[in-house]
């Protein structure tokens, strides 16, 4: 039997993040004080850059025009420099625009304090360089930023916060760029952040979190590109994160891991030719989390180069629809006891492809549905690996197929069920139904065109309890057949109805070391060389 290859990963879960947000800057006595703010930022480790003692607040008034570079638009009357905090807290009489030139500041706040409403547009190749940026900084603030046009950029030497506690909206359009170290959307429980990358680029040299503790949305469209090391959607326990990657050429590239629903709620939609890539992928990591990934449409892909877990401790759902494709190294549905993982592969061209093993119910509960021409392929397949696990797989409809390039086990130590109907097909090398002591495996092959092909032997009740039912014209093929193979095993096979058949190209054994029963009825047929 396959070994638990996730043991080392399970051990890393001690390094979990706190699930409640504690912001060292919530004390509003510090908001107006530059020196206090600098001290708190440093104590919190928020900004790696040493803040100069001469740092000063420069606040936008817009008294003259929309031009960032007009000193008359600021108080005190001076354009912010590289050692200043730039505060954009009003839209009237004019919002703030950087057009065709290069601006600098130490920190930039677009909507800083409660009641502030700020806006910034960077266009015509203009740039803004700072250490950190915050849009919708404190509770009750609102910030809106648009970076539009080739060469237009907002460049952060450190982290970028969209809605740390307030409301922040970012649009990167028409070839614009934002770059930073860490990207954080919605960093407190009531924060709301929306960031759209449309035909443009957002580069995070470190991690990206969509909904750290609040509500965060990331939209990537029209060839937009987002990159980071490790991506997370729905990090805190009350967080709600949503990411959409839509359209040919739209990409989200994670050089490390991608987690959809860490402690909270996470949703990822990949549509119309969008693409997401990472090394390891997890949907529904911690207990209480709930994550959903939908990959919909031809050319839409999610590439996991290593492990992919749907339902680690929490609840995860994977939907592959209408020609979408997902790839993985080793795949798991329902990893830890109490977890729930489900996958649906529906429609012609829809595929879930693994380079290694697939487990449906590792220690938890796993469900796999393959329908309407969808396909799944992997090396070995196991339904209900561990004691107490539950796994169910349905393969339904003409063209629907589950291809195991190694063995297929239905009931390893747990309870496994496999249903093949309405022309669905399953194939493997060795088939095991009720593999190990204490296990229970159930297989139903029903309907004309429905077929289970074992290129080598088929064991029904190998050391546990196994049941195989072939009915309504279904077919099972194997080389050798064993019913009740091991000591104390129980195997039961029923072949019922005209056209229903079990074909063994070699021998068939009913009752070896255990108890075996074979029933052939109503025109069913079983064939073998000898029995």
C-alpha positions as CSV (number, residue, x, y, z in Angstrom):
1,X,0.0,0.0,0.0
2,X,1.2,3.6,-0.6
3,X,2.8,5.2,2.4
4,X,1.8,8.5,4.0
5,X,3.9,10.8,1.9
6,X,2.6,13.9,3.7
7,X,4.1,13.3,7.1
8,X,6.8,15.9,6.8
9,X,4.3,18.4,5.6
10,X,1.9,17.7,8.5
11,X,4.7,18.5,10.9
12,X,5.1,22.0,9.5
13,X,1.6,23.1,10.6
14,X,2.9,24.2,14.0
15,X,4.0,27.4,12.3
16,X,0.5,28.6,11.9
17,X,-0.3,32.3,11.8
18,X,-2.4,34.1,14.4
19,X,-6.1,34.2,13.4
20,X,-7.0,37.5,15.0
21,X,-5.7,40.8,13.7
22,X,-3.9,43.0,16.2
23,X,-2.8,46.3,14.6
24,X,-0.2,48.2,16.6
25,X,-1.5,51.5,15.0
26,X,-5.1,51.2,16.1
27,X,-4.5,53.8,18.8
28,X,-5.6,56.9,17.1
29,X,-3.5,59.1,19.4
30,X,-0.6,58.1,17.1
31,X,-2.3,59.0,13.8
32,X,-1.4,62.7,13.8
33,X,2.1,62.3,15.3
34,X,4.8,61.6,12.8
35,X,7.3,60.7,15.5
36,X,4.9,58.4,17.2
37,X,3.9,56.8,14.0
38,X,7.5,56.2,13.0
39,X,8.2,54.6,16.4
40,X,5.2,52.3,16.1
41,X,6.0,51.3,12.6
42,X,9.5,50.4,13.6
43,X,8.4,48.5,16.7
44,X,5.9,46.5,14.6
45,X,8.6,45.6,12.1
46,X,6.4,46.9,9.4
47,X,9.0,48.8,7.5
48,X,12.6,47.6,7.1
49,X,13.8,51.1,6.1
50,X,15.1,53.3,8.9
51,X,12.9,56.3,9.1
52,X,14.8,59.6,9.1
53,X,14.3,62.0,12.0
54,X,13.5,64.8,9.5
55,X,10.5,62.9,8.1
56,X,7.5,65.3,7.8
57,X,3.9,65.2,6.9
58,X,2.9,66.8,3.7
59,X,-0.8,66.9,3.0
60,X,-2.6,67.3,-0.3
61,X,-5.1,70.2,-0.5
62,X,-5.6,70.4,-4.3
63,X,-6.1,74.1,-3.9
64,X,-4.7,75.0,-7.3
65,X,-5.0,72.0,-9.6
66,X,-4.7,68.2,-9.9
67,X,-0.9,68.5,-10.4
68,X,1.3,66.6,-7.8
69,X,4.2,68.8,-8.7
70,X,2.6,72.2,-7.9
71,X,3.7,73.2,-4.4
72,X,0.5,75.2,-4.0
73,X,-1.5,72.0,-3.9
74,X,0.2,71.0,-0.6
75,X,0.4,72.0,3.0
76,X,3.0,73.1,4.0
77,X,3.6,74.6,0.5
78,X,6.1,72.1,-0.8
79,X,6.1,69.1,-3.1
80,X,6.8,65.9,-1.0
81,X,10.3,64.5,-1.3
82,X,11.9,61.2,-0.5
83,X,12.0,61.8,3.2
84,X,8.3,62.9,3.6
85,X,5.0,61.3,4.4
86,X,2.5,62.2,1.6
87,X,-1.1,62.3,2.7
88,X,-3.8,62.3,0.0
89,X,-7.0,62.7,2.0
90,X,-9.3,64.8,-0.1
91,X,-10.9,64.9,-3.6
92,X,-12.0,68.5,-3.4
93,X,-11.4,70.9,-4.9
94,X,-9.1,68.6,-7.0
95,X,-7.9,65.0,-6.7
96,X,-4.2,64.1,-7.1
97,X,-2.6,63.3,-10.5
98,X,1.0,62.3,-11.4
99,X,1.4,62.7,-15.1
100,X,4.5,62.1,-17.2
101,X,7.0,62.8,-14.4
102,X,8.7,61.1,-11.5
103,X,7.5,61.7,-7.9
104,X,9.0,60.5,-4.6
105,X,8.0,60.1,-0.9
106,X,8.9,58.0,2.0
107,X,5.4,56.8,2.9
108,X,2.2,57.5,0.8
109,X,-1.2,57.3,2.3
110,X,-4.2,57.5,0.0
111,X,-7.1,57.9,2.5
112,X,-5.3,57.8,5.9
113,X,-7.6,58.6,8.8
114,X,-11.3,58.1,9.6
115,X,-13.4,60.3,7.3
116,X,-10.6,60.8,4.8
117,X,-11.3,60.2,1.1
118,X,-8.3,60.2,-1.1
119,X,-7.6,59.5,-4.8
120,X,-4.5,59.2,-6.9
121,X,-4.0,58.8,-10.7
122,X,-0.6,57.9,-12.2
123,X,-0.7,58.3,-16.0
124,X,1.3,59.1,-19.2
125,X,4.4,57.4,-18.0
126,X,4.5,59.0,-14.6
127,X,6.0,57.2,-11.6
128,X,5.8,57.3,-7.8
129,X,8.5,55.8,-5.8
130,X,8.3,55.3,-2.0
131,X,9.2,52.9,0.8
132,X,5.6,51.8,1.6
133,X,2.2,52.6,0.3
134,X,-1.1,52.4,2.1
135,X,-4.6,52.9,0.5
136,X,-7.4,53.1,3.0
137,X,-5.1,53.1,6.0
138,X,-7.2,53.4,9.1
139,X,-10.8,52.4,9.8
140,X,-13.3,54.8,8.1
141,X,-10.8,55.9,5.5
142,X,-11.3,55.5,1.7
143,X,-8.6,55.4,-0.9
144,X,-8.7,55.0,-4.7
145,X,-5.7,54.7,-7.0
146,X,-5.4,54.3,-10.8
147,X,-2.1,53.5,-12.5
148,X,-2.7,53.6,-16.2
149,X,-0.6,53.5,-19.4
150,X,2.7,52.0,-20.4
151,X,5.5,53.3,-18.3
152,X,3.2,54.5,-15.5
153,X,4.2,52.9,-12.2
154,X,3.9,53.0,-8.4
155,X,7.1,51.5,-7.0
156,X,7.4,50.4,-3.4
157,X,10.8,49.5,-1.9
158,X,8.9,47.7,0.9
159,X,5.4,46.4,1.4
160,X,2.1,47.6,-0.1
161,X,-1.2,47.6,1.9
162,X,-4.6,48.0,0.3
163,X,-7.2,48.6,3.0
164,X,-5.1,48.0,6.1
165,X,-8.2,49.0,8.1
166,X,-10.3,51.0,5.8
167,X,-11.5,50.7,2.2
168,X,-9.1,50.6,-0.7
169,X,-9.6,50.3,-4.5
170,X,-6.7,49.9,-7.0
171,X,-6.9,49.7,-10.8
172,X,-3.8,49.0,-12.8
173,X,-4.7,49.5,-16.5
174,X,-3.3,49.7,-20.0
175,X,0.2,48.5,-19.3
176,X,0.6,50.1,-15.9
177,X,2.8,48.6,-13.1
178,X,2.8,48.3,-9.3
179,X,5.8,46.6,-7.6
180,X,6.5,45.9,-3.9
181,X,7.9,43.4,-1.5
182,X,4.8,41.9,0.2
183,X,1.3,42.7,-1.0
184,X,-1.5,42.7,1.5
185,X,-5.2,43.2,0.8
186,X,-7.7,43.8,3.6
187,X,-5.5,43.6,6.7
188,X,-8.1,43.9,9.4
189,X,-11.5,42.3,10.1
190,X,-13.6,45.2,8.6
191,X,-11.3,46.2,5.8
192,X,-12.4,46.0,2.2
193,X,-9.9,45.8,-0.6
194,X,-10.3,45.5,-4.4
195,X,-7.4,45.4,-6.8
196,X,-7.8,45.0,-10.5
197,X,-4.9,44.2,-12.9
198,X,-6.2,44.7,-16.5
199,X,-3.7,44.2,-19.2
200,X,-1.0,45.3,-16.7
201,X,1.4,44.0,-14.1
202,X,1.6,43.6,-10.3
203,X,4.9,42.3,-9.0
204,X,5.3,41.1,-5.4
205,X,8.9,40.0,-4.7
206,X,7.7,38.2,-1.6
207,X,4.2,37.0,-0.5
208,X,0.8,38.1,-1.6
209,X,-2.2,37.8,0.7
210,X,-5.7,38.5,-0.6
211,X,-7.9,39.0,2.4
212,X,-5.5,38.9,5.3
213,X,-8.3,39.4,7.9
214,X,-11.1,41.3,6.0
215,X,-12.7,41.1,2.6
216,X,-10.3,41.2,-0.3
217,X,-10.7,40.8,-4.1
218,X,-8.1,40.5,-6.8
219,X,-9.2,40.6,-10.5
220,X,-6.7,39.7,-13.3
221,X,-8.0,40.2,-16.8
222,X,-7.1,40.9,-20.5
223,X,-3.5,39.6,-20.2
224,X,-2.8,41.0,-16.8
225,X,0.0,39.4,-14.8
226,X,0.5,39.0,-11.1
227,X,3.5,37.3,-9.5
228,X,4.7,36.5,-6.0
229,X,6.5,33.8,-4.0
230,X,3.6,32.4,-1.9
231,X,0.0,33.3,-2.5
232,X,-2.8,33.1,0.1
233,X,-6.5,33.8,-0.3
234,X,-8.5,34.1,2.9
235,X,-5.8,34.0,5.6
236,X,-7.5,35.0,8.9
237,X,-10.4,33.2,10.5
238,X,-13.0,35.8,9.5
239,X,-11.4,36.7,6.2
240,X,-13.1,36.3,2.8
241,X,-10.9,36.4,-0.3
242,X,-11.7,36.2,-4.0
243,X,-9.4,36.0,-7.0
244,X,-10.4,35.8,-10.6
245,X,-8.0,35.2,-13.5
246,X,-9.9,35.7,-16.7
247,X,-8.8,35.6,-20.3
248,X,-6.0,34.3,-22.5
249,X,-2.7,35.6,-21.3
250,X,-3.9,36.5,-17.8
251,X,-1.7,34.8,-15.3
252,X,-1.0,34.5,-11.6
253,X,2.4,33.0,-11.0
254,X,3.4,31.8,-7.5
255,X,7.0,30.5,-7.3
256,X,6.2,28.7,-4.1
257,X,2.9,27.7,-2.6
258,X,-0.7,28.8,-3.2
259,X,-3.3,28.4,-0.4
260,X,-7.0,29.0,-1.1
261,X,-8.7,29.4,2.4
262,X,-5.9,29.3,5.0
263,X,-8.1,29.9,8.1
264,X,-11.0,31.7,6.4
265,X,-13.0,31.6,3.1
266,X,-11.2,31.6,-0.2
267,X,-12.4,31.5,-3.8
268,X,-10.4,31.3,-7.0
269,X,-11.9,31.3,-10.5
270,X,-9.8,30.7,-13.6
271,X,-11.8,31.3,-16.7
272,X,-11.6,31.8,-20.5
273,X,-8.0,30.8,-20.9
274,X,-6.6,32.2,-17.6
275,X,-3.7,30.5,-16.0
276,X,-2.4,30.0,-12.4
277,X,0.8,28.2,-11.4
278,X,2.5,27.2,-8.2
279,X,4.6,24.4,-6.6
280,X,2.2,23.2,-3.9
281,X,-1.5,23.9,-3.9
282,X,-3.9,23.7,-0.9
283,X,-7.7,24.3,-0.8
284,X,-9.1,24.5,2.8
285,X,-6.0,24.3,4.9
286,X,-6.9,24.8,8.6
287,X,-9.9,23.5,10.5
288,X,-12.9,25.7,9.8
289,X,-11.6,27.1,6.5
290,X,-13.6,26.7,3.3
291,X,-12.0,27.1,-0.1
292,X,-13.3,26.7,-3.7
293,X,-11.4,26.7,-6.9
294,X,-13.1,26.7,-10.3
295,X,-11.3,26.2,-13.6
296,X,-13.7,26.8,-16.4
297,X,-13.2,26.8,-20.2
298,X,-10.8,25.5,-22.7
299,X,-7.3,26.8,-22.1
300,X,-8.0,27.6,-18.5
301,X,-5.3,25.9,-16.4
302,X,-4.1,25.5,-12.8
303,X,-0.6,24.0,-12.7
304,X,0.6,22.4,-9.4
305,X,4.1,21.1,-9.9
306,X,4.1,19.2,-6.6
307,X,1.5,18.2,-4.0
308,X,-2.1,19.3,-4.3
309,X,-4.4,18.9,-1.3
310,X,-8.2,19.6,-1.5
311,X,-9.3,19.7,2.1
312,X,-6.2,19.6,4.3
313,X,-7.8,20.2,7.7
314,X,-10.7,22.2,6.4
315,X,-13.1,22.0,3.5
316,X,-12.0,22.2,-0.1
317,X,-13.8,22.0,-3.4
318,X,-12.3,21.8,-6.9
319,X,-14.4,22.3,-10.0
320,X,-13.0,21.6,-13.5
321,X,-15.5,22.5,-16.1
322,X,-16.0,22.9,-19.9
323,X,-12.5,22.0,-20.9
324,X,-10.6,23.4,-18.0
325,X,-7.4,21.6,-16.9
326,X,-5.6,21.1,-13.6
327,X,-2.3,19.3,-13.1
328,X,-0.6,18.0,-10.0
329,X,2.2,15.9,-8.7
330,X,0.5,13.9,-5.9
331,X,-3.2,14.7,-5.3
332,X,-5.3,14.3,-2.2
333,X,-9.0,14.8,-1.4
334,X,-9.6,14.9,2.3
335,X,-6.2,14.7,4.0
336,X,-6.5,14.9,7.8
337,X,-9.3,13.3,9.7
338,X,-12.3,15.6,9.8
339,X,-11.4,17.3,6.5
340,X,-13.6,17.2,3.4
341,X,-12.3,17.4,-0.1
342,X,-14.3,17.2,-3.3
343,X,-13.5,17.4,-7.0
344,X,-15.8,17.6,-10.0
345,X,-14.4,17.1,-13.5
346,X,-17.3,17.8,-15.9
347,X,-17.4,18.2,-19.7
348,X,-15.5,17.2,-22.7
349,X,-11.9,18.2,-22.5
350,X,-12.0,18.9,-18.8
351,X,-9.1,17.1,-17.2
352,X,-7.4,16.5,-13.9
353,X,-3.9,15.1,-14.6
354,X,-1.4,13.8,-12.0
355,X,2.1,12.7,-12.4
356,X,2.0,10.6,-9.2
357,X,-0.7,9.1,-6.9
358,X,-4.2,10.3,-6.3
359,X,-5.9,9.7,-2.9
360,X,-9.7,10.2,-2.6
361,X,-10.1,10.1,1.2
362,X,-6.6,10.0,2.8
363,X,-7.5,10.3,6.4
364,X,-10.6,12.4,5.9
365,X,-13.5,12.3,3.5
366,X,-13.0,12.6,-0.3
367,X,-15.4,12.7,-3.2
368,X,-14.6,12.7,-6.9
369,X,-17.1,13.1,-9.7
370,X,-16.1,12.6,-13.4
371,X,-18.9,13.3,-15.8
372,X,-20.0,14.2,-19.4
373,X,-16.6,13.4,-21.0
374,X,-14.3,14.7,-18.2
375,X,-11.1,12.7,-17.6
376,X,-8.8,12.0,-14.6
377,X,-5.4,10.4,-14.9
378,X,-2.7,9.6,-12.4
379,X,-0.2,6.8,-11.3
380,X,-1.7,4.8,-8.5
381,X,-5.3,5.6,-7.3
382,X,-6.6,5.0,-3.8
383,X,-10.1,5.4,-2.5
384,X,-10.2,5.6,1.4
385,X,-6.6,5.0,2.3
386,X,-6.5,5.1,6.1
387,X,-8.7,3.6,8.8
388,X,-11.7,5.9,9.4
389,X,-11.4,7.6,6.0
390,X,-14.2,7.6,3.5
391,X,-13.8,8.0,-0.3
392,X,-16.4,8.0,-3.1
393,X,-15.7,8.2,-6.9
394,X,-18.4,8.4,-9.6
395,X,-17.4,8.1,-13.3
396,X,-20.5,8.7,-15.3
397,X,-21.3,9.2,-19.0
398,X,-19.7,8.3,-22.4
399,X,-16.2,9.6,-22.7
400,X,-15.8,10.0,-18.9
401,X,-12.7,8.2,-17.8
402,X,-10.4,7.7,-14.8
403,X,-7.1,6.3,-15.9
404,X,-4.7,4.8,-13.3
405,X,-1.3,4.0,-14.7
406,X,-0.7,1.9,-11.7
407,X,-2.9,0.0,-9.2
408,X,-6.4,1.1,-8.1
409,X,-7.5,0.4,-4.5
410,X,-11.1,0.8,-3.4
411,X,-11.0,0.6,0.4
412,X,-7.4,0.7,1.6
413,X,-8.0,0.6,5.4
414,X,-11.1,2.8,5.2
415,X,-14.5,2.6,3.3
416,X,-14.3,3.2,-0.4
417,X,-16.9,3.3,-3.1
418,X,-16.5,3.4,-6.9
419,X,-19.5,3.8,-9.3
420,X,-19.1,3.5,-13.0
421,X,-22.3,4.2,-15.0
422,X,-23.8,5.3,-18.3
423,X,-20.7,4.5,-20.4
424,X,-18.0,5.7,-18.0
425,X,-14.7,3.9,-18.0
426,X,-12.0,3.2,-15.3
427,X,-8.7,1.4,-15.9
428,X,-5.7,0.3,-13.9
429,X,-3.1,-2.4,-13.6
430,X,-4.1,-4.3,-10.4
431,X,-7.5,-3.7,-8.9
432,X,-8.1,-4.1,-5.1
433,X,-11.6,-3.9,-3.6
434,X,-11.4,-4.2,0.2
435,X,-7.7,-4.3,0.3
436,X,-6.5,-4.5,3.9
437,X,-7.9,-5.8,7.1
438,X,-10.8,-3.7,8.4
439,X,-11.5,-2.1,5.0
440,X,-14.7,-2.1,3.0
441,X,-14.8,-1.6,-0.7
442,X,-17.8,-1.3,-3.0
443,X,-17.8,-1.2,-6.8
444,X,-20.8,-0.8,-9.1
445,X,-20.5,-1.0,-12.9
446,X,-23.8,-0.3,-14.4
447,X,-25.1,0.3,-17.9
448,X,-24.1,-0.5,-21.5
449,X,-20.7,0.8,-22.3
450,X,-19.7,1.2,-18.7
451,X,-16.4,-0.7,-18.1
452,X,-13.7,-1.4,-15.6
453,X,-10.5,-2.7,-17.1
454,X,-7.8,-4.3,-15.0
455,X,-4.8,-5.2,-17.1
456,X,-3.6,-7.6,-14.4
457,X,-5.5,-9.2,-11.5
458,X,-8.6,-8.1,-9.7
459,X,-9.1,-8.8,-6.0
460,X,-12.6,-8.5,-4.5
461,X,-12.1,-9.0,-0.8
462,X,-8.3,-9.1,-0.6
463,X,-7.8,-8.9,3.1
464,X,-10.9,-6.9,4.0
465,X,-14.5,-6.9,2.7
466,X,-15.1,-6.3,-1.0
467,X,-18.3,-6.2,-3.1
468,X,-18.5,-5.9,-6.9
469,X,-21.8,-5.6,-8.7
470,X,-22.0,-5.6,-12.5
471,X,-25.4,-4.9,-13.8
472,X,-27.5,-3.5,-16.7
473,X,-24.9,-4.3,-19.4
474,X,-21.8,-3.2,-17.5
475,X,-18.5,-4.9,-18.1
476,X,-15.4,-5.8,-16.0
477,X,-12.2,-7.1,-17.5
478,X,-9.2,-8.6,-15.7
479,X,-6.4,-11.2,-16.2
480,X,-6.8,-13.1,-12.9
481,X,-9.8,-12.8,-10.7
482,X,-9.9,-13.4,-6.9
483,X,-13.0,-13.3,-4.7
484,X,-12.2,-13.7,-1.0
485,X,-8.5,-13.9,-1.3
486,X,-6.8,-13.5,2.1
487,X,-7.5,-15.0,5.5
488,X,-10.7,-13.6,7.1
489,X,-11.5,-11.7,3.9
490,X,-15.0,-11.6,2.5
491,X,-15.6,-11.2,-1.3
492,X,-18.9,-10.9,-3.0
493,X,-19.5,-10.6,-6.8
494,X,-22.9,-10.3,-8.5
495,X,-23.2,-10.2,-12.3
496,X,-26.8,-9.5,-13.2
497,X,-28.7,-8.8,-16.4
498,X,-28.3,-9.3,-20.1
499,X,-25.0,-8.0,-21.5
500,X,-23.5,-7.8,-18.0
501,X,-20.2,-9.6,-17.9
502,X,-17.0,-10.2,-16.0
503,X,-14.2,-11.5,-18.3
504,X,-11.0,-13.0,-16.9
505,X,-8.4,-13.8,-19.6
506,X,-6.8,-16.3,-17.2
507,X,-8.0,-17.9,-14.0
508,X,-10.8,-17.1,-11.5
509,X,-10.6,-18.1,-7.8
510,X,-13.7,-17.9,-5.6
511,X,-12.8,-18.3,-1.9
512,X,-9.1,-18.7,-1.3
513,X,-8.0,-18.0,2.2
514,X,-11.3,-16.2,2.9
515,X,-15.0,-16.4,2.0
516,X,-16.0,-15.8,-1.6
517,X,-19.4,-15.7,-3.3
518,X,-20.2,-15.3,-7.0
519,X,-23.8,-14.9,-8.3
520,X,-24.6,-14.8,-12.0
521,X,-28.3,-14.0,-12.8
522,X,-30.7,-12.8,-15.4
523,X,-28.5,-13.3,-18.4
524,X,-25.2,-12.1,-16.8
525,X,-22.0,-13.8,-17.8
526,X,-18.6,-14.7,-16.3
527,X,-15.8,-16.1,-18.3
528,X,-12.3,-17.4,-17.4
529,X,-9.7,-20.0,-18.5
530,X,-10.3,-22.1,-15.4
531,X,-11.7,-21.7,-11.9
